[in-house]
Amino acid sequence: MSTPTFRAAVVRTPSGPGSIEIIDVPVAEPGPGEVRVEIAAAAVNPVDLGVARGLFHAMGLVNQPEHTGLGWDFAGTVVATGAGVSLPAGTRVAGLVDGFDRDFGTYAEQLVVPAADLAVVPDGLDLAMASTVPLNGLAAAGIVDLLGDAPTEGNRLLVTGAAGAVGGYVAALAQDHGWQVTGLARAEDEEFVRSLGAAFTTNAEPGWDAVADGAALQERGLALVRDGGSFVGVQPSAEPAAERGITVGVVVAHPDGPRLGGLLARTASGELPARVHAAVPLEQVADAHRAVAKGGVRGRYVLKP
Ligand SMILES: NC(=O)c1ccc[n+]([C@@H]2O[C@H](COP(=O)([O-])OP(=O)(O)OC[C@H]3O[C@@H](n4cnc5c(N)ncnc54)[C@H](OP(=O)(O)O)[C@@H]3O)[C@@H](O)[C@H]2O)c1
């Protein structure tokens, strides 16, 4: 009897969207504490474009002999469970897989993951929408952890890229911690940024108490922080050097089922933003990457394996 397989999008020799291949991979059974999920939706994130063009291979962060899996976050349905897992088959879940050096990813029909990394998707939140939350929601929550509670004096926070996935969540979540938020975004994003309860600018002057750098402006973002303020970046492999007494941090998103559950609940209630630009079949992965690379897309492309 032939081994059952599922389809997954991978890169062997990464050189951009044209190097993405869809291959057949043997089905694996979940071990203790794990579940197998049938993936309904996987978000296309900026990091995936970097993996597909070999950016992280060139940095030495990927060392896969055969192929590298694409995709970090997903939503789908539990189809099999290992020992000790209480989630029944049929449960709608979302989650995140992290790390660059892996032969599997979420651009696939199936995934075996630890149950602890999953959150149940609330009724009323569709799986395409839910798949856009894990990576960027957890990254934003991590950025807010690094910012901490706003001091009573000096609570002016600039969020760069506030119309993006990470920036939009930070703009919303940081207000819970006393930050008075201004979002830096393009002129056409004003309504969206203000809908998050933030003030809006297209052209920030220096002098902010803190900057959360969702646009990955890096040194240009750091230059906007006042002396002695704080900066939180989004690129762990390129943390800007501290200067002028500024506290510099950089976020690294990790799976966290309970925290993701809270983010999904707040997404379902409409408190947090979630935007799907288009949901397309897995076969259109290269076109989706090309479209995202051009910039200006609002909301995520979501792949439907
Ligand atoms: N470290 C981690 O764990 C982690 C996790 C998630 C994401 N990230 C990183 O975080 C960054 C943001 O991710 P994302 O998914 O939020 O990306 P995104 O949705 O593309 O958002 C970025 C936003 O920044 C805007 N932008 C860029 N330059 C700008 C400028 N000069 N002025 C105003 N707006 C500007 C973009 O607008 P245009 O499209 O018009 O350019 C876009 O709206 C990426 O670098 C990603 O790799 C890191």
The ligand as a MOL file (V3000), in Angstrom:
LIG
                    3D

  0  0  0     0  0            999 V3000
M  V30 BEGIN CTAB
M  V30 COUNTS 48 52 0 0 0
M  V30 BEGIN ATOM
M  V30 1 N 10.2310 39.5880 15.0380 0
M  V30 2 C 9.0500 39.0120 14.9180 0
M  V30 3 O 8.7050 38.0870 15.6630 0
M  V30 4 C 8.1110 39.5040 13.8510 0
M  V30 5 C 6.8160 38.9950 13.7860 0
M  V30 6 C 5.9460 39.4980 12.8180 0
M  V30 7 C 6.4050 40.4610 11.9160 0
M  V30 8 N 7.6860 40.8950 12.0000 0 CHG=1
M  V30 9 C 8.1900 41.9290 11.0700 0
M  V30 10 O 7.4410 43.1050 11.3170 0
M  V30 11 C 7.3800 43.8790 10.1240 0
M  V30 12 C 5.9340 44.2680 9.8420 0
M  V30 13 O 5.1900 43.1070 9.5140 0
M  V30 14 P 3.6820 43.2660 9.0340 0
M  V30 15 O 3.1990 41.9140 8.7740 0
M  V30 16 O 2.9680 44.1650 9.9660 0 CHG=-1
M  V30 17 O 3.9080 44.0320 7.6490 0
M  V30 18 P 2.8360 44.8750 6.8330 0
M  V30 19 O 1.4680 44.3810 7.1360 0
M  V30 20 O 3.3290 44.9230 5.4310 0
M  V30 21 O 2.9350 46.3230 7.4850 0
M  V30 22 C 3.9840 47.2240 7.2970 0
M  V30 23 C 3.3200 48.5730 7.1150 0
M  V30 24 O 4.2990 49.6000 7.1860 0
M  V30 25 C 3.9920 50.5380 6.1930 0
M  V30 26 N 5.1480 51.3760 5.9330 0
M  V30 27 C 6.3490 51.0130 5.4430 0
M  V30 28 N 7.1560 52.0910 5.3660 0
M  V30 29 C 6.4420 53.1430 5.8300 0
M  V30 30 C 6.7070 54.5170 5.9880 0
M  V30 31 N 7.8990 55.0320 5.6800 0
M  V30 32 N 5.7240 55.3330 6.4670 0
M  V30 33 C 4.5170 54.8260 6.7890 0
M  V30 34 N 4.1910 53.5160 6.6590 0
M  V30 35 C 5.1600 52.6850 6.1840 0
M  V30 36 C 3.5590 49.7020 5.0230 0
M  V30 37 O 2.8840 50.4560 4.0450 0
M  V30 38 P 3.1270 50.1370 2.4590 0
M  V30 39 O 2.5940 48.7510 2.2340 0
M  V30 40 O 2.3200 51.2010 1.7890 0
M  V30 41 O 4.6000 50.2400 2.2470 0
M  V30 42 C 2.6380 48.7120 5.7510 0
M  V30 43 O 1.3610 49.2580 5.9440 0
M  V30 44 C 8.0240 43.0240 9.0400 0
M  V30 45 O 9.3570 43.4470 8.8930 0
M  V30 46 C 7.9530 41.6320 9.6190 0
M  V30 47 O 8.9220 40.7660 9.0850 0
M  V30 48 C 8.5490 40.4450 12.9510 0
M  V30 END ATOM
M  V30 BEGIN BOND
M  V30 1 1 1 2
M  V30 2 2 2 3
M  V30 3 1 2 4
M  V30 4 1 4 5
M  V30 5 2 4 48
M  V30 6 2 5 6
M  V30 7 1 6 7
M  V30 8 2 7 8
M  V30 9 1 8 9
M  V30 10 1 8 48
M  V30 11 1 9 10
M  V30 12 1 9 46
M  V30 13 1 10 11
M  V30 14 1 11 12
M  V30 15 1 11 44
M  V30 16 1 12 13
M  V30 17 1 13 14
M  V30 18 2 14 15
M  V30 19 1 14 16
M  V30 20 1 14 17
M  V30 21 1 17 18
M  V30 22 2 18 19
M  V30 23 1 18 20
M  V30 24 1 18 21
M  V30 25 1 21 22
M  V30 26 1 22 23
M  V30 27 1 23 24
M  V30 28 1 23 42
M  V30 29 1 24 25
M  V30 30 1 25 26
M  V30 31 1 25 36
M  V30 32 1 26 27
M  V30 33 1 26 35
M  V30 34 2 27 28
M  V30 35 1 28 29
M  V30 36 1 29 30
M  V30 37 2 29 35
M  V30 38 1 30 31
M  V30 39 2 30 32
M  V30 40 1 32 33
M  V30 41 2 33 34
M  V30 42 1 34 35
M  V30 43 1 36 37
M  V30 44 1 36 42
M  V30 45 1 37 38
M  V30 46 2 38 39
M  V30 47 1 38 40
M  V30 48 1 38 41
M  V30 49 1 42 43
M  V30 50 1 44 45
M  V30 51 1 44 46
M  V30 52 1 46 47
M  V30 END BOND
M  V30 END CTAB
M  END
